[in-house]
Amino acid sequence: MAKTYSAKKADIVIRLSEFEMPPMQDVLIVGRKAPIGPEAARRMVDILSPEQYEIIKLNHPVIEAIVIRKTLLNLLEQEKLIEAIMEEGGKIANDQIIIKAQINITLEVSKSIEL
């Protein structure tokens, strides 16, 4: 008599994203000759959200720094996140501008488990 083998399987998809609290934006891109510098921008956002932002200084001809929400850096590697921000923000930035940006990061995990 031949053995019969039966297996059950379920796919699980989990989507995780950061809970956002208005009115703060996630990122400020600060030009080298902007009316306020990156430290002043951080002080400004610290009034509404103390210790929630980090300044990342850049070696870029037009952009001096990015002020970014720290929780975003917990979700994605800093280098990859800055690269994505600069790829799009760098296209419209100039040395006298401050650009605010909202970033939604969704992590998707898919696993199969045997039942």
ABEGO torsion letter per residue (X at the ends): XBBBBBBBBBBBBBBBBBBBBOABBABBBBBAABABBAAAAAAAAAAABBGABBBBBBBBAABABBBBBAAAAAABBAAAAAAAAAAAAAAABBAABBBBBBBBBBBBBBBBBBX
